[in-house]
Amino acid sequence: MKATFKRTLAIAIPAAITAALASGAAQARDPFDKEALDKQNAQLLELVELGYNLWHGSNPEMSSNGLACGNCHPDAGASNPQTFPKYIQNMNRVVQWGEMVNWCVQNPQAGKALALESKDMTAMYAYAMNLHRGLPIQPGLAAQQTKPIPVKYGKGFPSKPSGIGFDTK
Amino acid sequence: MDHKKDRREFLQLTGKAGLSTIVGSAAGINLGVFDLAHAQPGKKVSPFRFAMITDSHLYSGEDHKFDRQLEDAVEQVNNMEVKPDFVLYGGDIAQNGTEDQLAKGKKILSKLDTKLVLIPGEHDWYVDMGGAWKGMFGQDTWSFDHKGVHFIGMNSILVPDFWTAKQMSPRERMAAMEMLEGPIGGLWGVGEKQLEWLKKDVAKLSPDTPIVTFTHSPLWDYYPRWNFQTVDGPQIREILSKFENFTSIHGHVHQTLYNKVGNMTSIGAMSTSWPWPYPPVKLAYPGSQMNRADPGNEVDGMGTLSVSVKAGGDKLAEYQPFAESLTPFLKKGLKA
């Protein structure tokens, strides 16, 4: 009887250790598989598309004079989300990108500001950041405000500028 | 000119008492007017000057800020010390191509106290394929001689039919063309008919006749994605390659722009509506690139582009920003 107990204990202890190890491994999630990544990406792109539409005037509350973000910022050019938070002169403080968007919405567009945490604002941010993908993050710098972006994403016919001084001739 | 100094000085001005009111009621963010003086002493050309206003993008409704910006440009031209012989309007009077917008533009431009010639932009055209525009302003292709210079106007915003197969309404067609980075309309140009017209128009001119062309878009391949191009620009340049002095002036890009391709000197003008960012291509003449207008300052980015053509044929484009070139509207405000 005693011998049997020892044997049982000897078996039980490694089993407990194995269980503990297994439990520890289970606490870290598995790497995202392709299906999961595709799902995440689809959600992001859905938001990018919403942002694209908002950028071009799909929310009438954002403008009372017909102007949309895209009037002055084609391909989100000169919106530079990667440089925010940044000092903005007319507000005399460092602001986040969404606050700058709301300044444009309320002033040049004479519209109603979006809530910073709203889906619409996140969508606009997703669209603008998507186009600025790959550019260095430089918060606080106004120096990058004129930096143009080559558009590899988004809609539009292919962008193949041939450079200055010559063309397709 | 020390642009940085000008900018500093102007920014200092904004800190002075009283200006904030003026900024709040300012006419706009980017007024574009430029004039060109042409002089070749000893030759048949007489010195003269003309002015250009372009891209007002008027919306429907009353008392829109873009109305005031166009009115301001008209007032500025009327107040030029040396009166222009004529004024060119470079296209995009309207934003959405509707008759009321075009009529509003015509009413404002009628206040010019000098002759007006016009070419269309894509925003004027695609509701009724130029019907209202032609009814108000006449032909979209023309030429005339003035003091020894041959001036040519052409419609450079024509695209192949994309709407019939898609069964688009006139309004949908216009909306597709309104967006600068829109994918649907594709690349535009003047088309075969105008190329044939151009060949005939210049056939009998001698090579020493100065040529100035007006098109909405540049006649070189600047940034096709935003239609900063004219697809048959190379053919136009080929037809005009025999001329010793060929200047192309265009709107559409909403920024000062300068380039030389072959015998062509190309000059782009600012708009009276809004500034567009420079696209991601390198400019051969970085000195001509204006600063991006500060969105926090409604008068930032206003200015006048002067282009002088000297006797030797050299051209100098200079952008005069900020305080020096404030419009009459703002100058009055600054004095008050």
Interface residues (C-beta under 8 A of the other chain):
Chain A: H56 N65 G66 L67 G70 N71 C72 H73 P74 D75 G77 A78 I88 Q89 N90 M91 M100 W103 C104 N107 P108 Q145 T146 P148 I149 P150 V151 G154 K155 G156 F157 P158 S159 K160 P161 S162 G163 I164 G165 F166 D167 T168 K169
Chain B: I29 H57 Y59 S60 G61 H64 K65 Q95 N96 M179 L180 E181 G182 P183 G186 L187 W220 D221 Y222 Y223 P224 R225 W226 Q229 G233 P234 R237 E238 N259 K260 V261 S273 W274 P275 W276 P277 Y278 P279 P280 V281 K282 L283 A284 N291 R292 D294 P295 G296 N297
